[in-house]
Amino acid sequence: MQKYKLLLLSVLSGLLLAAAWPLNGISYLIFFAFVPMLWVEEIITKNALTYGKFSFFFICFAGFFTWNALTTYWIWNSTEAGAVFALLLNSLLMTLVFNFYHYSRRVVFNKNKAYLALIVYWIAFEYLHMDWDFSWPWMTVGNVFANNPALIQWYEYTGAFGGTLWVFLVNILVFEIFMHFINKDVFLMRFNNKFLINALLFFLMLTVPVLFSINTYLRYQEKGNEVEVVAVQPNVDPYSEQYSTPPLEILQRMLLLAEKKTDSNVNFVLFPESALQEYIWENKFDLSPAVYMLRTFTRKYPKLAVITGLSSQRLLAEDEPLSMAAREFSDQKGSYYENLNTALLVDHSGKLHCYHKSKLTPGVEKMPFKRFFKPIEKFAIDLGGTVGSLGVDEERKVFACENGANVSPVICYESIYGEFVTGFVKNGAGLLFIITNDGWWGNTAGHRQHYSYARLRAIECRRDVARSANTGISCFINQRGDVLQHTPYWKPAVIRQTLHSNNELTFYVKYGDYIGRIAMFSTIILLLLSIVKGFIRFKAGK
């Protein structure tokens, strides 16, 4: 087959993957989206002398770049350079995974065992992508079902990596059945055992998880005590209004919106990330006019606690070790402070609780490999009220409130990390409150994808979720992943919902991304085997 046709097949995979992606994608396309890419690999492997050594790499890259570009093009709206870097890096990493599979198949394994290597390599890549300086798990394959909660109730046992495993197993079986058609086995009525086994496995692999999930979905009942929550969407333009409008005026707008739905039965009012732009010093909270306004508001209602996002600053003690986020005062040599993306709780008694965002956005709130990139840190784009590397909390904090509920704030980017969010639940959170500021991406797929991923966290943890977005989509989600209410984009809004504070722990909460850890360990073994066997073949002159 000519190279341009292989290139078109690779791009077809990219198009199918993009067409499957939420929010408006047809998720079922994911079950055969990798088939064209697998066919390309099959052709090149069987005709190794016809194609160059790097043919598969470049052909494969075209497909993954297509997928990334069509799915996350919206990054361009906030940072052109960051968008180019993210698209190229993520496409390169995905291409390397398929090339590791290609190499392992040629050097070490037969075809069937190589499929196992592909699955293991891909999940290990996704797992590693969760926790390094360029972390970007937005494209984790299991995320594709975010808008199909009835199909993935079993995520409470596996997390999103279980979805990735499911997708690849089905794709491989579809590809094997497809190859029977290509080889004309079906047309010639050569129904051998392999074809029948693959057809049966495909049917079982596709239907059993779905039937189990639908049964769980229909039988599931909300657990926990009822809690009344109000979520506010102020709709402050992050490119202009957020910085030109006085902070107290923005807060007053939010309080006026909240009062429309708040009464003596309300337990929580939720404001979005970076709602307060005073840059409050944490040792001087009591002197902040914004904090005074929040305390005045909460005292009007006997059960109320308010959670809001803000940009804060913390003075480092003289004997405190300097973190990577420490900044020296320009006029006080030897004195340091940290900027922080903070969630603040003010309850009816006036007490304050703080949580500092811990999973920072690369290139925005955390300079990757800071030792090397510090000179360009000042060019980081502001997506949440602060620029450059921020301080973090090591602990997933739970706010034990005067009204008896235990809640955790999940700040923006943190909500796309499944195992990370389980840390809040293991520490006692009965409800998850996501606060975010998604207006940087405009009215694109970006804010809609981010909103949909919250449904995965609800299923994995079996926790109700309240989401307050500045200019994205605010919503309430139940423990099955159903959206109970949501707001329109780019409109001031306030919504109220009865949620349930659950204390039970799911299997996934207890054990986290065990599928990813198994894949990581297996990848190390398989790659070592591939390298050793490749070296032996090279020495033997094969």
Stockholm file with secondary structure:
# STOCKHOLM 1.0

chainA/1-542         MQKYKLLLLSVLSGLLLAAAWPLNGISYLIFFAFVPMLWVEEIITKNALTYGKFSFFFICFAGFFTWNALTTYWIWNSTEAGAVFALLLNSLLMTLVFNFYHYSRRVVFNKNKAYLALIVYWIAFEYLHMDWDFSWPWMTVGNVFANNPALIQWYEYTGAFGGTLWVFLVNILVFEIFMHFINKDVFLMRFNNKFLINALLFFLMLTVPVLFSINTYLRYQEKGNEVEVVAVQPNVDPYSEQYSTPPLEILQRMLLLAEKKTDSNVNFVLFPESALQEYIWENKFDLSPAVYMLRTFTRKYPKLAVITGLSSQRLLAEDEPLSMAAREFSDQKGSYYENLNTALLVDHSGKLHCYHKSKLTPGVEKMPFKRFFKPIEKFAIDLGGTVGSLGVDEERKVFACENGANVSPVICYESIYGEFVTGFVKNGAGLLFIITNDGWWGNTAGHRQHYSYARLRAIECRRDVARSANTGISCFINQRGDVLQHTPYWKPAVIRQTLHSNNELTFYVKYGDYIGRIAMFSTIILLLLSIVKGFIRFKAGK
#=GR chainA/1-542 SS CCHHHHHHHHHHHHHHHHHHCTTTSCGGGGGSTTHHHHHHHHHHHHTTTTSCTTHHHHHHHHHHHHHHHHHHGGGGGTCHHHHHHHHHHHHHHHHHHHHHHHHHHHHTCCHHHHHHHHHHHHHHHHHHTTSSTTCCGGGCGGGGGTTCGGGCTTHHHHCHHHHHHHHHHHHHHHHHHHHHHHTTTTTTTCCCHHHHHHHHHHHHHHHHHHHHHHHHHHHCCCCSEEEEEEEEECCCCTTTHHHHSCHHHHHHHHHHHHHTTCCTTCCEEECCTTCEEEEEEGGGGGGCHHHHHHHHHHTTSTTCEEEEEEEEEEECCTTSCCCTTCEEETTEEEEEEEEEEEEEEEETTCCEEEEECCSCCBTTTBCTTHHHHGGGGGGCCCSSSCCSCCCCCSSCCCEECTTSCEEEEEEGGGGGCHHHHHHHHHTTCSEEEEEECCGGGCSSHHHHHHHHHHHHHHHHHTCCEEEEESSSCCEEECTTSCEEEECCTTSCEEEEEEEEECCCCCHHHHHCSHHHHHHHHHHHHHHHHHHHHHHHHHHHTC
#=GC SS_cons         CCHHHHHHHHHHHHHHHHHHCTTTSCGGGGGSTTHHHHHHHHHHHHTTTTSCTTHHHHHHHHHHHHHHHHHHGGGGGTCHHHHHHHHHHHHHHHHHHHHHHHHHHHHTCCHHHHHHHHHHHHHHHHHHTTSSTTCCGGGCGGGGGTTCGGGCTTHHHHCHHHHHHHHHHHHHHHHHHHHHHHTTTTTTTCCCHHHHHHHHHHHHHHHHHHHHHHHHHHHCCCCSEEEEEEEEECCCCTTTHHHHSCHHHHHHHHHHHHHTTCCTTCCEEECCTTCEEEEEEGGGGGGCHHHHHHHHHHTTSTTCEEEEEEEEEEECCTTSCCCTTCEEETTEEEEEEEEEEEEEEEETTCCEEEEECCSCCBTTTBCTTHHHHGGGGGGCCCSSSCCSCCCCCSSCCCEECTTSCEEEEEEGGGGGCHHHHHHHHHTTCSEEEEEECCGGGCSSHHHHHHHHHHHHHHHHHTCCEEEEESSSCCEEECTTSCEEEECCTTSCEEEEEEEEECCCCCHHHHHCSHHHHHHHHHHHHHHHHHHHHHHHHHHHTC
//
